[in-house]
Amino acid sequence: MLADCLLRNLAESVFGKANGIYEANDNHPVVLNTMVPAVEIEIGHLTNVDEAALLKDEEYQLRIAQGIYNGILEAKSLSDIQ
């Protein structure tokens, strides 16, 4: 549920497309070995020149932060309902 909320809100906040949710594997040891629910967020790739430029932009960073915040709030409100 948290991952779904974060994915949707982040995509909306940066006007981007979501690449989906993937289960943790050996490439994600922090998430894989965590004993509590956890989500790893990947936003852009520094090897992509256009994405790297966006990630340096303060306004874009604020939109990312807002998307994460909104996603957490949405997940919290949904968990309060259940």
Buried (B, 14 or more C-beta within 10 A) or exposed (E): EBBBBBBBBBBBBBEBEEEEEEEBEEEBEEBEEEEEEBBEEEBBEEEEEEBEEBBEEEEBBEBBEBBBEBBBEBBEEEEEEE
